[in-house]
Amino acid sequence: MITAQHKVLFAVGLHARPAGKFVKLAKSFESSITLRNITRDGEQVDAKSLVKVMKIACAKDHEVELTFDGPDEQPAADALGEFLAQSEE
């Protein structure tokens, strides 16, 4: 199991287009992936569900926690970490 924290740099946060791309990327991995908005002290949600990702309301500069568990957890952690490090989608 891997846990990582990242700052969301997208101008619109994880909303609409960036959230869709994030979920699509998360779904490309076999591992279980959860996402939590630390800034809002939110609940953990399935990172492979667009509705749930949008529900946690991650705005620009919010800190999030990702948890990965499965056979491809390291590549998943690397890819999603790189995605969140972008400032434009």
CYANA upper distance limits for C-alpha pairs under 8 A (distance plus 0.5 A):
  1 MET  CA     67 THR  CA      7.57
  1 MET  CA     68 PHE  CA      6.11
  1 MET  CA     69 ASP  CA      5.09
  1 MET  CA     70 GLY  CA      7.69
  1 MET  CA     73 GLU  CA      7.70
  2 ILE  CA     67 THR  CA      6.17
  2 ILE  CA     68 PHE  CA      5.61
  2 ILE  CA     69 ASP  CA      7.09
  2 ILE  CA     73 GLU  CA      7.39
  2 ILE  CA     74 GLN  CA      7.94
  2 ILE  CA     77 ALA  CA      7.99
  3 THR  CA     65 GLU  CA      7.39
  3 THR  CA     66 LEU  CA      6.11
  3 THR  CA     67 THR  CA      4.89
  3 THR  CA     68 PHE  CA      6.88
  4 ALA  CA     65 GLU  CA      6.16
  4 ALA  CA     66 LEU  CA      5.79
  4 ALA  CA     67 THR  CA      7.05
  4 ALA  CA     77 ALA  CA      8.03
  5 GLN  CA     63 GLU  CA      7.28
  5 GLN  CA     64 VAL  CA      6.08
  5 GLN  CA     65 GLU  CA      4.93
  5 GLN  CA     66 LEU  CA      6.77
  6 HIS  CA     63 GLU  CA      6.13
  6 HIS  CA     64 VAL  CA      5.92
  6 HIS  CA     65 GLU  CA      7.03
  6 HIS  CA     66 LEU  CA      8.50
  6 HIS  CA     81 GLY  CA      7.41
  6 HIS  CA     84 LEU  CA      7.44
  6 HIS  CA     85 ALA  CA      8.09
  7 LYS  CA     61 ASP  CA      6.05
  7 LYS  CA     62 HIS  CA      6.14
  7 LYS  CA     63 GLU  CA      4.97
  7 LYS  CA     64 VAL  CA      6.76
  7 LYS  CA     84 LEU  CA      7.58
  7 LYS  CA     85 ALA  CA      7.78
  8 VAL  CA     13 GLY  CA      6.59
  8 VAL  CA     14 LEU  CA      7.80
  8 VAL  CA     58 CYS  CA      7.91
  8 VAL  CA     59 ALA  CA      7.67
  8 VAL  CA     60 LYS  CA      6.01
  8 VAL  CA     61 ASP  CA      5.59
  8 VAL  CA     62 HIS  CA      6.06
  8 VAL  CA     63 GLU  CA      6.87
  8 VAL  CA     64 VAL  CA      7.74
  8 VAL  CA     84 LEU  CA      6.16
  8 VAL  CA     85 ALA  CA      7.47
  9 LEU  CA     13 GLY  CA      7.19
  9 LEU  CA     60 LYS  CA      5.92
  9 LEU  CA     61 ASP  CA      6.13
  9 LEU  CA     84 LEU  CA      7.20
  9 LEU  CA     85 ALA  CA      6.89
  9 LEU  CA     86 GLN  CA      6.75
  9 LEU  CA     87 SER  CA      5.26
  9 LEU  CA     88 GLU  CA      8.25
 10 PHE  CA     14 LEU  CA      7.56
 10 PHE  CA     18 PRO  CA      8.05
 10 PHE  CA     60 LYS  CA      6.20
 10 PHE  CA     61 ASP  CA      8.50
 10 PHE  CA     84 LEU  CA      8.29
 10 PHE  CA     86 GLN  CA      7.32
 10 PHE  CA     87 SER  CA      5.13
 10 PHE  CA     88 GLU  CA      6.07
 10 PHE  CA     89 GLU  CA      7.54
 11 ALA  CA     59 ALA  CA      8.35
 11 ALA  CA     60 LYS  CA      6.01
 11 ALA  CA     87 SER  CA      7.41
 11 ALA  CA     88 GLU  CA      7.81
 12 VAL  CA     59 ALA  CA      6.76
 12 VAL  CA     60 LYS  CA      6.53
 13 GLY  CA     18 PRO  CA      7.99
 13 GLY  CA     57 ALA  CA      8.48
 13 GLY  CA     58 CYS  CA      5.92
 13 GLY  CA     59 ALA  CA      4.48
 13 GLY  CA     60 LYS  CA      4.81
 13 GLY  CA     61 ASP  CA      8.05
 13 GLY  CA     62 HIS  CA      8.32
 14 LEU  CA     18 PRO  CA      6.01
 14 LEU  CA     19 ALA  CA      5.23
 14 LEU  CA     53 VAL  CA      8.03
 14 LEU  CA     54 MET  CA      7.28
 14 LEU  CA     57 ALA  CA      7.66
 14 LEU  CA     58 CYS  CA      5.80
 14 LEU  CA     59 ALA  CA      6.89
 14 LEU  CA     60 LYS  CA      8.28
 15 HIS  CA     19 ALA  CA      5.62
 15 HIS  CA     20 GLY  CA      8.42
 15 HIS  CA     54 MET  CA      6.47
 15 HIS  CA     57 ALA  CA      7.96
 15 HIS  CA     58 CYS  CA      7.83
 15 HIS  CA     59 ALA  CA      8.28
 16 ALA  CA     20 GLY  CA      6.67
 16 ALA  CA     54 MET  CA      8.12
 17 ARG  CA     21 LYS  CA      6.79
 17 ARG  CA     89 GLU  CA      8.03
 18 PRO  CA     22 PHE  CA      6.51
 18 PRO  CA     89 GLU  CA      6.23
 19 ALA  CA     23 VAL  CA      6.61
 19 ALA  CA     50 LEU  CA      7.19
 19 ALA  CA     53 VAL  CA      7.32
 19 ALA  CA     54 MET  CA      7.34
 20 GLY  CA     24 LYS  CA      6.63
 20 GLY  CA     50 LEU  CA      6.80
 21 LYS  CA     25 LEU  CA      6.64
 22 PHE  CA     26 ALA  CA      6.67
 22 PHE  CA     80 LEU  CA      7.78
 22 PHE  CA     83 PHE  CA      7.83
 23 VAL  CA     27 LYS  CA      6.56
 23 VAL  CA     47 ALA  CA      6.62
 23 VAL  CA     48 LYS  CA      5.46
 23 VAL  CA     49 SER  CA      6.93
 23 VAL  CA     50 LEU  CA      6.51
 23 VAL  CA     53 VAL  CA      8.32
 24 LYS  CA     28 SER  CA      7.06
 24 LYS  CA     48 LYS  CA      7.78
 25 LEU  CA     29 PHE  CA      7.96
 25 LEU  CA     79 ALA  CA      8.45
 25 LEU  CA     80 LEU  CA      7.78
 26 ALA  CA     33 ILE  CA      7.66
 26 ALA  CA     47 ALA  CA      6.96
 26 ALA  CA     48 LYS  CA      6.13
 26 ALA  CA     76 ALA  CA      7.69
 26 ALA  CA     80 LEU  CA      7.67
 27 LYS  CA     48 LYS  CA      5.94
 29 PHE  CA     72 ASP  CA      7.15
 29 PHE  CA     73 GLU  CA      8.48
 29 PHE  CA     76 ALA  CA      6.76
 30 GLU  CA     70 GLY  CA      7.32
 30 GLU  CA     71 PRO  CA      7.53
 30 GLU  CA     72 ASP  CA      6.97
 31 SER  CA     68 PHE  CA      6.82
 31 SER  CA     69 ASP  CA      5.82
 31 SER  CA     70 GLY  CA      4.56
 31 SER  CA     71 PRO  CA      6.56
 31 SER  CA     72 ASP  CA      6.31
 31 SER  CA     73 GLU  CA      6.22
 31 SER  CA     76 ALA  CA      8.10
 32 SER  CA     46 ASP  CA      8.48
 32 SER  CA     67 THR  CA      8.47
 32 SER  CA     68 PHE  CA      6.25
 32 SER  CA     69 ASP  CA      5.66
 32 SER  CA     70 GLY  CA      6.63
 33 ILE  CA     46 ASP  CA      6.75
 33 ILE  CA     47 ALA  CA      6.02
 33 ILE  CA     48 LYS  CA      7.66
 33 ILE  CA     66 LEU  CA      7.38
 33 ILE  CA     67 THR  CA      6.07
 33 ILE  CA     68 PHE  CA      5.19
 33 ILE  CA     69 ASP  CA      7.11
 34 THR  CA     44 GLN  CA      6.52
 34 THR  CA     45 VAL  CA      5.85
 34 THR  CA     46 ASP  CA      5.18
 34 THR  CA     47 ALA  CA      5.44
 34 THR  CA     48 LYS  CA      8.49
 34 THR  CA     66 LEU  CA      6.12
 34 THR  CA     67 THR  CA      5.68
 34 THR  CA     68 PHE  CA      7.27
 35 LEU  CA     44 GLN  CA      5.91
 35 LEU  CA     45 VAL  CA      5.81
 35 LEU  CA     46 ASP  CA      6.85
 35 LEU  CA     47 ALA  CA      5.93
 35 LEU  CA     53 VAL  CA      7.94
 35 LEU  CA     64 VAL  CA      7.31
 35 LEU  CA     65 GLU  CA      6.22
 35 LEU  CA     66 LEU  CA      5.19
 35 LEU  CA     67 THR  CA      7.15
 36 ARG  CA     41 ASP  CA      8.30
 36 ARG  CA     42 GLY  CA      6.39
 36 ARG  CA     43 GLU  CA      6.25
 36 ARG  CA     44 GLN  CA      5.02
 36 ARG  CA     45 VAL  CA      6.85
 36 ARG  CA     56 ILE  CA      7.83
 36 ARG  CA     64 VAL  CA      5.96
 36 ARG  CA     65 GLU  CA      5.61
 36 ARG  CA     66 LEU  CA      7.07
 37 ASN  CA     41 ASP  CA      6.59
 37 ASN  CA     42 GLY  CA      5.65
 37 ASN  CA     43 GLU  CA      7.75
 37 ASN  CA     44 GLN  CA      8.25
 37 ASN  CA     56 ILE  CA      6.81
 37 ASN  CA     57 ALA  CA      8.18
 37 ASN  CA     58 CYS  CA      6.83
 37 ASN  CA     62 HIS  CA      7.60
 37 ASN  CA     63 GLU  CA      6.71
 37 ASN  CA     64 VAL  CA      5.01
 37 ASN  CA     65 GLU  CA      7.01
 38 ILE  CA     42 GLY  CA      6.68
 38 ILE  CA     62 HIS  CA      7.92
 38 ILE  CA     63 GLU  CA      5.93
 38 ILE  CA     64 VAL  CA      5.67
 38 ILE  CA     65 GLU  CA      6.97
 39 THR  CA     62 HIS  CA      6.04
 39 THR  CA     63 GLU  CA      5.93
 39 THR  CA     64 VAL  CA      7.66
 42 GLY  CA     56 ILE  CA      7.11
 43 GLU  CA     56 ILE  CA      8.14
 45 VAL  CA     52 LYS  CA      6.51
 45 VAL  CA     53 VAL  CA      7.32
 45 VAL  CA     56 ILE  CA      8.46
 46 ASP  CA     52 LYS  CA      7.09
 46 ASP  CA     53 VAL  CA      7.77
 47 ALA  CA     52 LYS  CA      7.85
 47 ALA  CA     53 VAL  CA      6.58
 48 LYS  CA     53 VAL  CA      8.36
 49 SER  CA     53 VAL  CA      6.66
 50 LEU  CA     54 MET  CA      6.62
 51 VAL  CA     55 LYS  CA      6.59
 52 LYS  CA     56 ILE  CA      7.22
 53 VAL  CA     57 ALA  CA      8.02
 54 MET  CA     58 CYS  CA      7.98
 58 CYS  CA     62 HIS  CA      6.48
 58 CYS  CA     64 VAL  CA      8.37
 66 LEU  CA     77 ALA  CA      8.40
 68 PHE  CA     73 GLU  CA      5.75
 68 PHE  CA     74 GLN  CA      8.38
 68 PHE  CA     76 ALA  CA      7.87
 68 PHE  CA     77 ALA  CA      7.26
 69 ASP  CA     73 GLU  CA      6.13
 72 ASP  CA     76 ALA  CA      6.68
 73 GLU  CA     77 ALA  CA      6.47
 74 GLN  CA     78 ASP  CA      6.66
 75 PRO  CA     79 ALA  CA      6.57
 76 ALA  CA     80 LEU  CA      6.54
 77 ALA  CA     81 GLY  CA      6.34
 78 ASP  CA     82 GLU  CA      6.65
 79 ALA  CA     83 PHE  CA      6.70
 80 LEU  CA     84 LEU  CA      6.69
 81 GLY  CA     85 ALA  CA      6.75
 82 GLU  CA     86 GLN  CA      7.35
